[in-house]
């Protein structure tokens, strides 16, 4: 499903999604197609679901025109005693 269609069906809502098609562009993941798992009722449910998001699942708000997520890398700092 296209993001524009999700925004039309679920206006001003957080939705739990699965990434079906995306690509990396300038240090960001640009999501092109998603599967809607379900809309989320409130902030409490959003927080609960955020803890369970793994792999291709994520939460996004339909107020955003596009799904563009920055890629963050973790630095490994080794200390030797």
Backbone as CSV, one residue per row, in Angstrom:
resi,resn,N_x,N_y,N_z,CA_x,CA_y,CA_z,C_x,C_y,C_z
1,UNK,0.853,-1.172,0.000,0.000,0.000,0.000,0.897,1.231,0.000
2,UNK,0.501,2.222,-0.728,1.238,3.479,-0.771,0.945,4.304,0.485
3,UNK,1.926,5.092,0.920,1.783,5.917,2.119,0.647,6.928,1.970
4,UNK,0.455,7.473,0.791,-0.619,8.449,0.582,-1.992,7.826,0.863
5,UNK,-2.148,6.564,0.528,-3.412,5.866,0.793,-3.606,5.613,2.288
6,UNK,-2.529,5.246,2.968,-2.593,5.045,4.428,-2.998,6.356,5.102
7,UNK,-2.412,7.457,4.661,-2.732,8.774,5.234,-4.200,9.142,5.017
8,UNK,-4.745,8.770,3.882,-6.149,9.061,3.577,-7.092,8.218,4.451
9,UNK,-6.752,6.946,4.653,-7.600,6.039,5.432,-7.514,6.317,6.928
10,UNK,-6.315,6.660,7.420,-6.086,6.881,8.857,-5.543,8.283,9.106
11,UNK,-6.346,9.328,8.914,-5.836,10.692,9.106,-5.473,10.980,10.563
12,UNK,-4.334,11.655,10.755,-3.880,12.098,12.071,-3.812,10.972,13.105
13,UNK,-3.203,9.846,12.711,-3.082,8.673,13.581,-1.666,8.114,13.534
14,UNK,-1.276,7.480,14.633,-0.092,6.632,14.615,-0.537,5.279,14.082
15,UNK,0.277,4.689,13.197,-0.042,3.364,12.667,1.169,2.450,12.787
16,UNK,0.884,1.198,13.081,1.910,0.163,13.128,2.012,-0.399,11.718
17,UNK,3.225,-0.377,11.172,3.443,-0.713,9.761,4.525,-1.764,9.589
18,UNK,4.521,-2.377,8.425,5.618,-3.259,8.022,6.158,-2.722,6.700
19,UNK,7.456,-2.538,6.636,8.137,-2.055,5.430,8.140,-3.169,4.382
20,UNK,7.522,-2.901,3.243,7.512,-3.872,2.148,8.521,-3.530,1.055
21,UNK,8.750,-2.220,0.854,9.689,-1.795,-0.171,10.297,-0.464,0.247
22,UNK,11.622,-0.420,0.299,12.315,0.813,0.681,13.703,0.833,0.053
23,UNK,14.333,1.994,0.139,15.708,2.126,-0.344,16.432,3.166,0.502
24,UNK,17.755,3.137,0.436,18.581,4.078,1.183,18.983,5.208,0.244
25,UNK,18.827,6.426,0.765,19.152,7.611,-0.023,19.712,8.690,0.906
26,UNK,20.939,9.103,0.677,21.580,10.166,1.458,21.504,9.939,2.966
27,UNK,21.797,8.733,3.414,21.811,8.436,4.843,20.436,8.292,5.480
28,UNK,19.410,8.109,4.650,18.044,7.930,5.145,17.407,6.714,4.478
29,UNK,16.513,6.052,5.196,15.702,5.003,4.596,14.433,5.676,4.081
30,UNK,14.155,5.515,2.807,12.953,6.069,2.191,12.012,4.886,1.927
31,UNK,10.888,4.857,2.620,9.948,3.744,2.505,8.948,4.055,1.395
32,UNK,8.806,3.122,0.474,7.930,3.307,-0.673,6.592,2.589,-0.515
33,UNK,6.609,1.368,0.023,5.382,0.596,0.214,5.353,0.003,1.611
34,UNK,4.145,-0.009,2.203,3.972,-0.557,3.545,2.741,-1.455,3.602
35,UNK,2.716,-2.298,4.614,1.514,-3.048,4.971,1.072,-2.487,6.316
36,UNK,-0.187,-2.119,6.416,-0.713,-1.616,7.681,-1.050,-2.810,8.557
37,UNK,-0.441,-2.848,9.740,-0.780,-3.890,10.700,-2.020,-3.452,11.464
38,UNK,-1.981,-2.195,11.989,-3.178,-1.631,12.625,-2.898,-0.205,13.075
39,UNK,-3.964,0.605,13.179,-3.809,1.939,13.759,-3.675,1.813,15.272
40,UNK,-3.025,2.782,15.900,-2.826,2.757,17.347,-3.707,3.831,17.992
41,UNK,-4.333,3.467,19.096,-5.369,4.305,19.715,-4.831,5.554,20.400
42,UNK,-3.717,5.412,21.141,-3.233,6.545,21.931,-1.746,6.392,22.228
43,UNK,-1.204,7.381,22.927,0.217,7.388,23.252,0.655,6.200,24.085
44,UNK,-0.214,5.727,24.947,0.108,4.575,25.785,0.315,3.322,24.924
45,UNK,-0.557,3.144,23.950,-0.428,2.002,23.047,0.798,2.148,22.149
46,UNK,1.088,3.373,21.721,2.275,3.632,20.891,3.530,3.229,21.652
47,UNK,3.628,3.657,22.911,4.792,3.331,23.733,4.943,1.828,23.903
48,UNK,3.844,1.143,24.161,3.875,-0.312,24.331,4.362,-0.994,23.049
49,UNK,3.833,-0.574,21.914,4.194,-1.199,20.646,5.628,-0.874,20.227
50,UNK,6.124,0.320,20.580,7.505,0.677,20.239,8.496,-0.320,20.825
51,UNK,8.194,-0.803,22.016,9.084,-1.788,22.661,9.133,-3.104,21.887
52,UNK,8.080,-3.396,21.137,7.981,-4.674,20.429,8.356,-4.599,18.954
53,UNK,8.644,-3.413,18.438,8.984,-3.260,17.018,10.368,-3.822,16.736
54,UNK,10.419,-4.761,15.807,11.688,-5.367,15.408,11.648,-5.619,13.915
55,UNK,12.820,-5.697,13.329,12.902,-6.003,11.901,12.260,-4.925,11.050
56,UNK,11.319,-5.304,10.219,10.689,-4.382,9.280,9.480,-3.662,9.867
57,UNK,9.118,-3.947,11.118,7.973,-3.282,11.744,8.393,-1.940,12.333
58,UNK,7.520,-0.942,12.182,7.792,0.367,12.755,6.487,1.136,12.917
59,UNK,6.547,2.240,13.650,5.386,3.093,13.893,5.667,4.451,13.270
60,UNK,4.643,5.010,12.603,4.793,6.323,11.980,3.469,7.061,12.081
61,UNK,3.536,8.388,12.077,2.328,9.211,12.184,1.913,9.701,10.802
62,UNK,0.630,9.656,10.534,0.129,10.004,9.200,0.150,11.503,8.903
63,UNK,0.566,12.316,9.850,0.715,13.749,9.564,1.941,14.016,8.685
64,UNK,2.832,13.051,8.607,4.054,13.185,7.797,3.757,12.866,6.336
65,UNK,4.234,13.706,5.429,3.959,13.536,4.003,4.658,12.316,3.401
66,UNK,5.848,12.008,3.899,6.633,10.877,3.387,7.252,10.124,4.554
67,UNK,7.569,8.865,4.314,8.266,8.086,5.334,9.750,8.118,4.995
68,UNK,10.480,8.952,5.728,11.921,9.095,5.562,12.530,9.042,6.952
69,UNK,13.362,8.024,7.194,13.923,7.797,8.525,15.449,7.864,8.456
70,UNK,16.066,8.706,9.297,17.532,8.769,9.283,18.155,7.468,9.796
71,UNK,19.285,7.134,9.230,20.017,5.943,9.667,21.007,6.380,10.737
72,UNK,20.901,5.758,11.909,21.817,6.049,13.004,22.733,4.850,13.192
73,UNK,24.014,5.118,13.304,24.961,4.042,13.565,25.469,4.163,14.989
74,UNK,25.718,3.034,15.591,26.242,3.015,16.957,27.763,2.944,16.898
75,UNK,28.390,3.767,17.688,29.837,3.718,17.782,30.230,2.708,18.848
76,UNK,31.194,1.903,18.532,31.723,0.963,19.517,32.985,1.572,20.122
77,UNK,32.959,1.763,21.402,34.120,2.313,22.095,34.688,1.220,22.978
78,UNK,35.908,0.872,22.710,36.585,-0.174,23.475,37.572,0.471,24.422
79,UNK,37.513,0.062,25.644,38.525,0.560,26.558,39.339,-0.634,27.043
80,UNK,40.613,-0.419,27.118,41.477,-1.489,27.609,42.070,-1.039,28.938
81,UNK,41.937,-1.904,29.899,42.450,-1.584,31.231,43.871,-2.024,31.378
